[in-house]
Amino acid sequence: MATIPTNVSAEFQKPDLLPVTQQPNYHRKQEVSATHDGLRFWEFMVAGSIAGMVEHMAMFPVDTVKTQMQAVGFCPIKSVGIRHAVQSILKSEGFAGFYRGIGAMALGAGPAHAVYFSVYELCKETFSGGNPNNSAAHAASGVCATVASDAVFTPMDMVKQRLQLSSSPYKGVFDCVRRVLKEEGFKTFYASYKTTVLMNAPYTAVHFATYEGAKRGLMEISPENARDERLIVHATAGAAAGGFAALFTTPFDVVKTQLQCQGVCGCERFKNGSIKDVLQTIVKKDGYRGLMRGWMPRMLFHAPAAAICWSTYEAAKSFFYELNTGSSRRL
């Protein structure tokens, strides 16, 4: 019986062909590189959902004050001052009044922001062509994101704002949904969708372009410390973007609030619900200053809200990236 030789001549040995132990890692790298920014689609959705929930829950009392100020002139509160609005809420409903409607926000913010950020990331990858400094691509991606997310969020935003009104006739989220369906029909949930998109399209265009530009500028100031200070960078860039975009789009937000709260708590009911009709009514009753009603609490909401949102979102992205690759990243 022939024996198999234990030694092989050097000429048959091919050391460069032998190592194959890296194959599993190779496939892992290939899987990660096939994703955008090192993350999968569902990871963007989860990160966005978490960011949206944290942002809106933290800033909800300020949003309640803004809503009541924007409905002034037709509803019980007579002054547009922040102090008077706060005092009126505390007097009529106590501290809990600042959180009326938070259930509707909880139901709407998570899914809407999941759509918002995932659509933004996908569009940014497509529109930018690999150029991270393409501000036009960031703005266009933001517009696409808001059109998609507003379709998800608008119904719950309408419910939220009706519950936020002083002396709201609804007992809660499901009571509001049931009564609106019965008394006004399904289309009422989307009465402000056109206005919301017209407001949020320029808002997100300005917001995302400002955020990406501010983040890039802040990181270039001290690139050697960018990794250690990335939380401050995201928060600062987000606050600047949120505050500036909020001020710029306040008139549309006033129109949106009027459309969503019409016929409730003594608020004006408009004949055809068109943006022109609402604008003319506001200007006629309160002058052009009425279009900027609530601008201060709106900025006070969106500046810190955007800082919270972007910081949370980027932190969640970083977590998923490290989970996928086993290494940290510089965001």
N, C-alpha and C positions, 0 to 999 in steps of 0.2 A: 504494500500500500504506500502510495507516494505521500511524502510529507511536505507540508507547506513551509517554505523558507521563512525564517523569522527576520532575516535582514534583507533589505532591498537596496540595490545599487543606487548611488547618488544621482545617476543620470535619469532615473525614473521618478525622482522626488521633485515635486513642484510646490514649493512652499507657498507661492502666491495664490495657488488655487485651493489651498486647504481651509483657511479660516471661513466659516460660514455661520459663526455664532451670532453675528450682528443682524441676521435677517429679521428677527422679530422687531428690533428697534427700527429697522428700515421701514417696515410697513407702518409702524406707529407714526413715524415722521411724515410719511406720505399722506396718511389720513389727516393729520393736523394741518399740513400745508394746503390741503384741498379746501379747507374752510377759510372764511374771511376773517382776518385779524386773529387767527388762531382759535376761533370759537365757532361752534355749530349754530345753526339757525335757532334751535330751541333754547340755547344758552343765552342768546340775545333777548329772547322773549322773557325768560325768567328774570334776567338782570333788569330789564325794563319794567317788568311788573313790580318787582321789589322797590325799585326807585320811585315809581309813581305812587305806590301805596305810602311809603315813608314820607314823601314830599307832601301829599295832600292831607294826610292825617295830622302832620305836624303843624301845618299852616291853616287848618280848617277854620278856627275862630276868626282869623283876619278875612277869610273869604266870606264868612257870614256877614261881617260888618260891611264889606264892599257891596254885597248883594242888596242889603237893606238900603244903603245909601243910593244905589243906582235906581231903586224902585221908588224913591222919594218923589213927592209931588202928586202921587196917585194913591200911595199907601199911608198908613198912620204916621210914620216918622216924618216930621216937617222940616228938619234941619239936615243939611248935607255935611255937617261937621262930624269928624270921627268921634270926638268926645261925646257929642249928643247921641250918636248912634249907639255907642257902647253903653251909655247910661240908660237909654231906652230899652235895650235888650236886657240889661241887668234888672231893671225895674219891672218889666213885664213878665220875664221868664226865669230870671236868675242866671247863674253861671251856666246851667245846662242849655240855655238858649243859644249859646255860641256853637253848640254841637248838634243842633237840630238838622237832620238830613245827612248826618255823617254815614249812616248805613247805606244810603244811595251812592255816596262817594266810594265807600268800600267795595260795593258791587261793580262800579263802573271803572274806577281808576286802574285796577290791576290789569284786566283784559285790554283796556284802551292803550295803556303804556306798553304792554307787551307787543301790541301791533305797531305802536308808534316807533319804538326804538329798533325793532327788527326790520321794519320797512326802511327806516332811515339808513341802517347799516348796509342793507342789500343795495339800495339805490346809490349810496355813496361809493360803494365798490364799483358799481356799473358806470356811473357818471364821471367819476374822477379820473378814470383811465390810469390809475396807479400814481396820480399826482396828489400828495397829501395837502398841498397848498392851493387847491382849486376851490376858491370861495364860491364860485357860481355853482359848482357841483354840490357843495354843502347846502346852499340855499335851495336849490331844486329838490334835493333829497328831503329837506325839511318840509317842503310843500307837499310832496307825495306822501310823506309820513302822516301829516295832519289830515289830509283828505281821507285816508284809510282809518285812522284812529277816531276821528270825529264821528264817523258812521257808527262806531261802537259806543262812544261815550255820550253822545248828545241826548239820548232818552233818559239816562240816569242823571245827567246834568240838569235837565228840566225838572225832574223829580226833586233833586237836591235843592234847587233854588226855590221851588214852591214851599218846601218844608222850612227853608231858612227865613221866610218872610215872618214878620211880626204878626201874631195872632193867626197863624196858618190854620186853615180849616181841616187839615189832614192829620190823622192819628199816627201815621208812619209811612214807610216806603210802600208797602204793599197796599195800604189803603189808598194812597195817592195814585198808584198805578191802576188799581181797580176802578176808581172813580173817574179818572181821566179817560180810560177806555170806554166806560159806560156813558159819560156825559159829553165828551168832546171828540172821541174817536182816536184811532191809532195815529193819524197824521199829526196830531198835536205834539206827539213826542219828537217829531222832526220839524216843528214849526220854525225853529231857529237854525236848522242845519246849514242853510245857504249863508246866513249871516255869520255863523260860527266858522265856516270854511273861509269866507271872505276876511274874517278877522284873523284867524289862525294861519292862513297862508302867508301874509306878510309878517306876522309875528314869528313864525318858525323860520322863515327865510332870513329875517334879521337875527333871530336868536342863534340859529346854528352857525351862520357865517361869523357872527360876533364871537361866539364861544370858541370855535375852532381857531379863529385868528388870535383871540386873546390868549388862549392856552398855548399856542405856538410861540407867541411873543414873550409870554412869561417864562416859558421853559428856555428860551434863547438867552434871557437875561443872565441866568446862572445855570448853564447846562451841567456843570459838575455836581450841582446839588439838586438837579431836577428830580431825581429818583426819591430822595429823602423828603422833598417838599411837594410831592405830587398832589397830596390831598389839598394843600393850600392853593395850588395852581388851579385845580378843578373847581374848587369852591369859589375862588375869586373870579375866574373866567365865567362861571355859571351865573354868579350874582350880577356881573356887569351885563351879560347877555339878557338875562331875565328882566332886569329893571328897565333897560333901554327899550326892549321890544314891547314891554307892557305899556309904557307911556305912549309909545307910537300908535298902539292899536286900541286905546281906551274908548274912543267913540263907537267902534264896532261892538265892544263889550257891553256898553250901555244899551245899544239896540238889541243885542242878544238877550239881556236880562229882561227888557221890557216885553219882548216876544214870548219868552218862556213863562213870565209871571202874569200875562194879560188875563184879566177876568178874575183874578184871585186877590183876596184881601183888599178889595177896592181899587185894584190897579186897572188902568185903562185897557179896554178891549178894542183892538184895531179892526177897521172895516175889512181890509183885504190881507193884512199881515205882511205887506211888502216892506222892504227896507226903506224905500222912499216915504211911505206913509208914516212909519215910525219916526224917521228923522224929522219930518215936517211937524209932527205932533210935539216932539221934544223941544224943537227950536221955538215953536209957537208958545208953549207953556213956560219954558225956562230959559229961552235964549240959547245962544251958541255955547254958553258955559255949561249948559245941561249935558252936552256931548262929552264933557270931561269929568262928569260926576263920578266920584269914586276913584279918581286917578291915583290919589295918594295911597289908600289901602291896597289898590291893585299893584302898585310898585312895591309896597311893603310886603305884599304876598309873593310876588313873582321873583324878586331879587333873592331873598333867602330860600324860597322854594326851589329855584333853579340851582342854587348852590348845594342844597341838600340832595336834590335829584341827581345832578351830575356826579357829585362825590360818591353817592351810593351806587350809581350805575357803573362808574369806572372801577369802583372797588369790587363789585360783583363780577365784572368782566375779568379783572385781574385774578380773582379767585378761580374762575373757570379755566383761565389760561394756565395757571399753575397746576390745576388739577389735571389738565390734558397733557401737559408737557413735562411736568415735574420740575419746572424751573420758573423763577420769578421773571417779571417783565417790567419794562419802563413804559408807562402809559403816557 
